[in-house]
Amino acid sequence: MFNIGDKVVYPMHGAGTIESIEEKEMLGNAEDYYIIKMPIGRNEAYGTD
């Protein structure tokens, strides 16, 4: 869905850039998690597709 380097808008937090994509397994289901670098502060936000 998204690629590393894509610019995205994260609801309630603002715009950022996808820094990496990690696959994690929870309760037997593998999901892609997008690591988003926000331009202000040192926050990271995680989201699934």
All heavy atoms as a GROMACS GRO file, in nm:
protein
  384
    1MET      N    1   0.082  -0.119   0.000
    1MET     CA    2   0.000   0.000   0.000
    1MET      C    3   0.086   0.125   0.000
    1MET      O    4   0.069   0.212  -0.083
    1MET     CB    5  -0.093  -0.002   0.121
    1MET     CG    6  -0.179   0.121   0.131
    1MET     SD    7  -0.280   0.125   0.279
    1MET     CE    8  -0.434   0.074   0.210
    2PHE      N    9   0.181   0.137   0.094
    2PHE     CA   10   0.272   0.250   0.101
    2PHE      C   11   0.415   0.200   0.085
    2PHE      O   12   0.444   0.083   0.107
    2PHE     CB   13   0.260   0.323   0.236
    2PHE     CG   14   0.127   0.388   0.258
    2PHE    CD1   15   0.035   0.332   0.345
    2PHE    CD2   16   0.094   0.505   0.192
    2PHE    CE1   17  -0.088   0.392   0.367
    2PHE    CE2   18  -0.029   0.565   0.213
    2PHE     CZ   19  -0.121   0.509   0.300
    3ASN      N   20   0.505   0.290   0.051
    3ASN     CA   21   0.646   0.257   0.038
    3ASN      C   22   0.728   0.347   0.129
    3ASN      O   23   0.684   0.457   0.166
    3ASN     CB   24   0.693   0.278  -0.107
    3ASN     CG   25   0.623   0.184  -0.202
    3ASN    OD1   26   0.623   0.064  -0.182
    3ASN    ND2   27   0.562   0.239  -0.305
    4ILE      N   28   0.848   0.302   0.163
    4ILE     CA   29   0.939   0.383   0.243
    4ILE      C   30   0.966   0.513   0.168
    4ILE      O   31   0.989   0.514   0.048
    4ILE     CB   32   1.069   0.306   0.271
    4ILE    CG1   33   1.038   0.184   0.360
    4ILE    CG2   34   1.174   0.395   0.336
    4ILE    CD1   35   1.152   0.090   0.378
    5GLY      N   36   0.958   0.625   0.241
    5GLY     CA   37   0.980   0.756   0.182
    5GLY      C   38   0.852   0.828   0.142
    5GLY      O   39   0.855   0.947   0.113
    6ASP      N   40   0.739   0.756   0.140
    6ASP     CA   41   0.611   0.819   0.107
    6ASP      C   42   0.573   0.920   0.215
    6ASP      O   43   0.596   0.897   0.334
    6ASP     CB   44   0.499   0.716   0.095
    6ASP     CG   45   0.504   0.634  -0.032
    6ASP    OD1   46   0.588   0.665  -0.119
    6ASP    OD2   47   0.424   0.540  -0.044
    7LYS      N   48   0.513   1.029   0.173
    7LYS     CA   49   0.460   1.129   0.265
    7LYS      C   50   0.316   1.090   0.299
    7LYS      O   51   0.240   1.053   0.210
    7LYS     CB   52   0.460   1.269   0.202
    7LYS     CG   53   0.593   1.310   0.144
    7LYS     CD   54   0.695   1.336   0.251
    7LYS     CE   55   0.820   1.393   0.188
    7LYS     NZ   56   0.941   1.360   0.256
    8VAL      N   57   0.281   1.094   0.427
    8VAL     CA   58   0.148   1.054   0.471
    8VAL      C   59   0.095   1.152   0.575
    8VAL      O   60   0.170   1.228   0.635
    8VAL     CB   61   0.149   0.911   0.532
    8VAL    CG1   62   0.186   0.807   0.428
    8VAL    CG2   63   0.243   0.903   0.650
    9VAL      N   64  -0.036   1.149   0.594
    9VAL     CA   65  -0.100   1.227   0.700
    9VAL      C   66  -0.157   1.128   0.800
    9VAL      O   67  -0.234   1.040   0.764
    9VAL     CB   68  -0.212   1.318   0.644
    9VAL    CG1   69  -0.283   1.389   0.756
    9VAL    CG2   70  -0.154   1.418   0.545
   10TYR      N   71  -0.116   1.141   0.925
   10TYR     CA   72  -0.162   1.054   1.031
   10TYR      C   73  -0.268   1.131   1.110
   10TYR      O   74  -0.238   1.237   1.166
   10TYR     CB   75  -0.044   1.014   1.120
   10TYR     CG   76  -0.075   0.901   1.216
   10TYR    CD1   77  -0.084   0.771   1.171
   10TYR    CD2   78  -0.097   0.925   1.350
   10TYR    CE1   79  -0.112   0.667   1.257
   10TYR    CE2   80  -0.126   0.823   1.438
   10TYR     CZ   81  -0.133   0.693   1.390
   10TYR     OH   82  -0.162   0.591   1.476
   11PRO      N   83  -0.393   1.082   1.114
   11PRO     CA   84  -0.502   1.155   1.180
   11PRO      C   85  -0.467   1.198   1.323
   11PRO      O   86  -0.410   1.121   1.399
   11PRO     CB   87  -0.617   1.055   1.180
   11PRO     CG   88  -0.588   0.964   1.066
   11PRO     CD   89  -0.437   0.953   1.062
   12MET      N   90  -0.499   1.320   1.354
   12MET     CA   91  -0.480   1.381   1.486
   12MET      C   92  -0.333   1.409   1.520
   12MET      O   93  -0.304   1.457   1.628
   12MET     CB   94  -0.542   1.295   1.598
   12MET     CG   95  -0.690   1.267   1.579
   12MET     SD   96  -0.792   1.413   1.587
   12MET     CE   97  -0.780   1.452   1.758
   13HIS      N   98  -0.238   1.374   1.431
   13HIS     CA   99  -0.097   1.395   1.460
   13HIS      C  100  -0.028   1.482   1.355
   13HIS      O  101   0.069   1.549   1.386
   13HIS     CB  102  -0.023   1.262   1.472
   13HIS     CG  103  -0.070   1.181   1.588
   13HIS    ND1  104  -0.032   1.207   1.718
   13HIS    CD2  105  -0.154   1.076   1.595
   13HIS    CE1  106  -0.091   1.120   1.799
   13HIS    NE2  107  -0.165   1.040   1.726
   14GLY      N  108  -0.072   1.476   1.231
   14GLY     CA  109  -0.014   1.559   1.126
   14GLY      C  110   0.055   1.478   1.018
   14GLY      O  111   0.034   1.358   1.004
   15ALA      N  112   0.139   1.547   0.941
   15ALA     CA  113   0.207   1.486   0.827
   15ALA      C  114   0.341   1.428   0.870
   15ALA      O  115   0.407   1.479   0.960
   15ALA     CB  116   0.226   1.588   0.717
   16GLY      N  117   0.382   1.322   0.800
   16GLY     CA  118   0.511   1.260   0.828
   16GLY      C  119   0.557   1.181   0.708
   16GLY      O  120   0.494   1.182   0.601
   17THR      N  121   0.668   1.110   0.725
   17THR     CA  122   0.728   1.029   0.619
   17THR      C  123   0.743   0.887   0.670
   17THR      O  124   0.787   0.865   0.783
   17THR     CB  125   0.867   1.084   0.582
   17THR    OG1  126   0.854   1.221   0.545
   17THR    CG2  127   0.927   1.007   0.467
   18ILE      N  128   0.709   0.788   0.586
   18ILE     CA  129   0.725   0.648   0.624
   18ILE      C  130   0.874   0.617   0.626
   18ILE      O  131   0.943   0.628   0.525
   18ILE     CB  132   0.649   0.554   0.530
   18ILE    CG1  133   0.500   0.581   0.545
   18ILE    CG2  134   0.684   0.408   0.561
   18ILE    CD1  135   0.412   0.496   0.459
   19GLU      N  136   0.924   0.582   0.744
   19GLU     CA  137   1.066   0.556   0.764
   19GLU      C  138   1.101   0.408   0.743
   19GLU      O  139   1.207   0.376   0.692
   19GLU     CB  140   1.105   0.599   0.905
   19GLU     CG  141   1.252   0.601   0.931
   19GLU     CD  142   1.281   0.668   1.063
   19GLU    OE1  143   1.272   0.600   1.167
   19GLU    OE2  144   1.312   0.788   1.061
   20SER      N  145   1.011   0.319   0.783
   20SER     CA  146   1.033   0.176   0.763
   20SER      C  147   0.900   0.103   0.772
   20SER      O  148   0.800   0.159   0.816
   20SER     CB  149   1.132   0.119   0.865
   20SER     OG  150   1.081   0.127   0.995
   21ILE      N  151   0.901  -0.022   0.726
   21ILE     CA  152   0.782  -0.108   0.732
   21ILE      C  153   0.825  -0.236   0.800
   21ILE      O  154   0.921  -0.301   0.759
   21ILE     CB  155   0.728  -0.136   0.590
   21ILE    CG1  156   0.694  -0.005   0.519
   21ILE    CG2  157   0.604  -0.227   0.600
   21ILE    CD1  158   0.661  -0.021   0.372
   22GLU      N  159   0.754  -0.271   0.906
   22GLU     CA  160   0.786  -0.392   0.982
   22GLU      C  161   0.667  -0.487   0.979
   22GLU      O  162   0.554  -0.443   0.992
   22GLU     CB  163   0.818  -0.357   1.127
   22GLU     CG  164   0.937  -0.265   1.143
   22GLU     CD  165   0.961  -0.226   1.287
   22GLU    OE1  166   0.885  -0.270   1.377
   22GLU    OE2  167   1.056  -0.149   1.309
   23GLU      N  168   0.694  -0.614   0.965
   23GLU     CA  169   0.588  -0.715   0.973
   23GLU      C  170   0.592  -0.776   1.112
   23GLU      O  171   0.697  -0.821   1.157
   23GLU     CB  172   0.607  -0.824   0.868
   23GLU     CG  173   0.492  -0.922   0.867
   23GLU     CD  174   0.504  -1.026   0.758
   23GLU    OE1  175   0.504  -0.987   0.640
   23GLU    OE2  176   0.515  -1.145   0.792
   24LYS      N  177   0.479  -0.771   1.180
   24LYS     CA  178   0.470  -0.828   1.315
   24LYS      C  179   0.353  -0.924   1.319
   24LYS      O  180   0.253  -0.906   1.251
   24LYS     CB  181   0.449  -0.717   1.418
   24LYS     CG  182   0.567  -0.622   1.426
   24LYS     CD  183   0.550  -0.522   1.536
   24LYS     CE  184   0.671  -0.432   1.540
   24LYS     NZ  185   0.674  -0.350   1.660
   25GLU      N  186   0.367  -1.026   1.402
   25GLU     CA  187   0.262  -1.125   1.417
   25GLU      C  188   0.196  -1.108   1.553
   25GLU      O  189   0.264  -1.101   1.656
   25GLU     CB  190   0.319  -1.265   1.404
   25GLU     CG  191   0.212  -1.371   1.406
   25GLU     CD  192   0.268  -1.510   1.381
   25GLU    OE1  193   0.363  -1.523   1.303
   25GLU    OE2  194   0.213  -1.605   1.441
   26MET      N  195   0.063  -1.098   1.552
   26MET     CA  196  -0.014  -1.089   1.675
   26MET      C  197  -0.132  -1.184   1.665
   26MET      O  198  -0.208  -1.178   1.567
   26MET     CB  199  -0.063  -0.946   1.698
   26MET     CG  200   0.046  -0.851   1.731
   26MET     SD  201  -0.024  -0.703   1.801
   26MET     CE  202   0.123  -0.610   1.827
   27LEU      N  203  -0.146  -1.269   1.764
   27LEU     CA  204  -0.255  -1.366   1.769
   27LEU      C  205  -0.263  -1.449   1.641
   27LEU      O  206  -0.370  -1.479   1.592
   27LEU     CB  207  -0.388  -1.295   1.795
   27LEU     CG  208  -0.396  -1.213   1.923
   27LEU    CD1  209  -0.527  -1.135   1.929
   27LEU    CD2  210  -0.382  -1.302   2.045
   28GLY      N  211  -0.146  -1.482   1.586
   28GLY     CA  212  -0.140  -1.568   1.468
   28GLY      C  213  -0.161  -1.496   1.336
   28GLY      O  214  -0.160  -1.560   1.231
   29ASN      N  215  -0.181  -1.365   1.337
   29ASN     CA  216  -0.201  -1.288   1.214
   29ASN      C  217  -0.081  -1.197   1.190
   29ASN      O  218  -0.045  -1.118   1.276
   29ASN     CB  219  -0.327  -1.201   1.222
   29ASN     CG  220  -0.452  -1.285   1.234
   29ASN    OD1  221  -0.465  -1.388   1.171
   29ASN    ND2  222  -0.545  -1.240   1.316
   30ALA      N  223  -0.022  -1.207   1.070
   30ALA     CA  224   0.089  -1.119   1.033
   30ALA      C  225   0.032  -0.990   0.976
   30ALA      O  226  -0.057  -0.992   0.892
   30ALA     CB  227   0.179  -1.187   0.931
   31GLU      N  228   0.081  -0.877   1.026
   31GLU     CA  229   0.035  -0.745   0.982
   31GLU      C  230   0.157  -0.658   0.951
   31GLU      O  231   0.260  -0.670   1.016
   31GLU     CB  232  -0.046  -0.676   1.093
   31GLU     CG  233  -0.172  -0.746   1.133
   31GLU     CD  234  -0.288  -0.719   1.040
   31GLU    OE1  235  -0.279  -0.625   0.958
   31GLU    OE2  236  -0.388  -0.790   1.049
   32ASP      N  237   0.143  -0.570   0.852
   32ASP     CA  238   0.248  -0.472   0.823
   32ASP      C  239   0.224  -0.349   0.910
   32ASP      O  240   0.112  -0.298   0.918
   32ASP     CB  241   0.246  -0.430   0.676
   32ASP     CG  242   0.299  -0.539   0.585
   32ASP    OD1  243   0.379  -0.623   0.631
   32ASP    OD2  244   0.262  -0.540   0.466
   33TYR      N  245   0.330  -0.300   0.974
   33TYR     CA  246   0.324  -0.179   1.055
   33TYR      C  247   0.416  -0.075   0.993
   33TYR      O  248   0.531  -0.106   0.960
   33TYR     CB  249   0.367  -0.208   1.200
   33TYR     CG  250   0.260  -0.282   1.277
   33TYR    CD1  251   0.243  -0.419   1.263
   33TYR    CD2  252   0.175  -0.214   1.362
   33TYR    CE1  253   0.144  -0.486   1.332
   33TYR    CE2  254   0.075  -0.280   1.431
   33TYR     CZ  255   0.060  -0.416   1.415
   33TYR     OH  256  -0.038  -0.482   1.482
   34TYR      N  257   0.364   0.044   0.976
   34TYR     CA  258   0.439   0.153   0.915
   34TYR      C  259   0.498   0.241   1.025
   34TYR      O  260   0.426   0.290   1.111
   34TYR     CB  261   0.348   0.236   0.825
   34TYR     CG  262   0.293   0.155   0.710
   34TYR    CD1  263   0.168   0.094   0.720
   34TYR    CD2  264   0.366   0.137   0.595
   34TYR    CE1  265   0.118   0.018   0.616
   34TYR    CE2  266   0.317   0.061   0.490
   34TYR     CZ  267   0.193   0.001   0.501
   34TYR     OH  268   0.145  -0.075   0.399
   35ILE      N  269   0.630   0.260   1.022
   35ILE     CA  270   0.697   0.347   1.117
   35ILE      C  271   0.702   0.485   1.050
   35ILE      O  272   0.763   0.501   0.944
   35ILE     CB  273   0.839   0.298   1.149
   35ILE    CG1  274   0.837   0.150   1.189
   35ILE    CG2  275   0.901   0.387   1.258
   35ILE    CD1  276   0.744   0.114   1.302
   36ILE      N  277   0.637   0.583   1.113
   36ILE     CA  278   0.623   0.716   1.055
   36ILE      C  279   0.708   0.814   1.134
   36ILE      O  280   0.695   0.825   1.256
   36ILE     CB  281   0.476   0.762   1.056
   36ILE    CG1  282   0.390   0.662   0.980
   36ILE    CG2  283   0.463   0.903   0.997
   36ILE    CD1  284   0.241   0.686   0.995
   37LYS      N  285   0.796   0.886   1.065
   37LYS     CA  286   0.877   0.990   1.128
   37LYS      C  287   0.802   1.121   1.114
   37LYS      O  288   0.772   1.165   1.004
   37LYS     CB  289   1.014   0.998   1.064
   37LYS     CG  290   1.102   1.101   1.130
   37LYS     CD  291   1.243   1.091   1.082
   37LYS     CE  292   1.325   1.193   1.156
   37LYS     NZ  293   1.440   1.134   1.218
   38MET      N  294   0.773   1.182   1.228
   38MET     CA  295   0.704   1.310   1.231
   38MET      C  296   0.809   1.421   1.236
   38MET      O  297   0.911   1.406   1.303
   38MET     CB  298   0.612   1.319   1.353
   38MET     CG  299   0.513   1.202   1.365
   38MET     SD  300   0.409   1.178   1.223
   38MET     CE  301   0.285   1.299   1.254
   39PRO      N  302   0.788   1.532   1.167
   39PRO     CA  303   0.891   1.637   1.159
   39PRO      C  304   0.915   1.713   1.289
   39PRO      O  305   1.019   1.775   1.305
   39PRO     CB  306   0.838   1.731   1.051
   39PRO     CG  307   0.690   1.709   1.050
   39PRO     CD  308   0.671   1.566   1.089
   40ILE      N  309   0.822   1.708   1.383
   40ILE     CA  310   0.836   1.780   1.510
   40ILE      C  311   0.842   1.680   1.623
   40ILE      O  312   0.758   1.591   1.632
   40ILE     CB  313   0.719   1.878   1.531
   40ILE    CG1  314   0.718   1.980   1.420
   40ILE    CG2  315   0.728   1.945   1.667
   40ILE    CD1  316   0.599   2.073   1.421
   41GLY      N  317   0.937   1.694   1.710
   41GLY     CA  318   0.949   1.605   1.825
   41GLY      C  319   1.015   1.473   1.787
   41GLY      O  320   1.067   1.456   1.678
   42ARG      N  321   1.010   1.379   1.880
   42ARG     CA  322   1.071   1.249   1.858
   42ARG      C  323   0.968   1.139   1.864
   42ARG      O  324   0.992   1.030   1.910
   42ARG     CB  325   1.179   1.227   1.963
   42ARG     CG  326   1.292   1.329   1.950
   42ARG     CD  327   1.389   1.318   2.062
   42ARG     NE  328   1.441   1.182   2.069
   42ARG     CZ  329   1.557   1.150   2.117
   42ARG    NH1  330   1.635   1.242   2.164
   42ARG    NH2  331   1.597   1.026   2.122
   43ASN      N  332   0.848   1.167   1.816
   43ASN     CA  333   0.738   1.072   1.822
   43ASN      C  334   0.743   0.977   1.703
   43ASN      O  335   0.779   1.014   1.593
   43ASN     CB  336   0.602   1.144   1.819
   43ASN     CG  337   0.585   1.232   1.939
   43ASN    OD1  338   0.635   1.200   2.047
   43ASN    ND2  339   0.515   1.341   1.922
   44GLU      N  340   0.702   0.855   1.727
   44GLU     CA  341   0.681   0.758   1.620
   44GLU      C  342   0.539   0.707   1.634
   44GLU      O  343   0.488   0.689   1.743
   44GLU     CB  344   0.778   0.641   1.632
   44GLU     CG  345   0.920   0.677   1.600
   44GLU     CD  346   1.010   0.554   1.600
   44GLU    OE1  347   0.969   0.450   1.656
   44GLU    OE2  348   1.120   0.563   1.547
   45ALA      N  349   0.475   0.688   1.523
   45ALA     CA  350   0.339   0.638   1.524
   45ALA      C  351   0.335   0.507   1.445
   45ALA      O  352   0.400   0.494   1.343
   45ALA     CB  353   0.245   0.739   1.462
   46TYR      N  354   0.259   0.410   1.494
   46TYR     CA  355   0.248   0.282   1.429
   46TYR      C  356   0.108   0.265   1.374
   46TYR      O  357   0.011   0.297   1.442
   46TYR     CB  358   0.277   0.168   1.528
   46TYR     CG  359   0.417   0.170   1.580
   46TYR    CD1  360   0.452   0.246   1.690
   46TYR    CD2  361   0.515   0.097   1.516
   46TYR    CE1  362   0.582   0.248   1.738
   46TYR    CE2  363   0.646   0.098   1.563
   46TYR     CZ  364   0.679   0.172   1.674
   46TYR     OH  365   0.806   0.175   1.720
   47GLY      N  366   0.097   0.215   1.253
   47GLY     CA  367  -0.034   0.192   1.194
   47GLY      C  368  -0.030   0.067   1.108
   47GLY      O  369   0.074   0.022   1.065
   48THR      N  370  -0.146   0.010   1.083
   48THR     CA  371  -0.155  -0.107   0.998
   48THR      C  372  -0.231  -0.070   0.872
   48THR      O  373  -0.298   0.029   0.867
   48THR     CB  374  -0.228  -0.223   1.068
   48THR    OG1  375  -0.362  -0.184   1.093
   48THR    CG2  376  -0.159  -0.261   1.197
   49ASP      N  377  -0.217  -0.155   0.772
   49ASP     CA  378  -0.291  -0.126   0.648
   49ASP      C  379  -0.423  -0.196   0.645
   49ASP      O  380  -0.464  -0.271   0.718
   49ASP     CB  381  -0.210  -0.162   0.525
   49ASP     CG  382  -0.181  -0.311   0.511
   49ASP    OD1  383  -0.226  -0.390   0.595
   49ASP    OD2  384  -0.112  -0.347   0.416
   0.00000   0.00000   0.00000
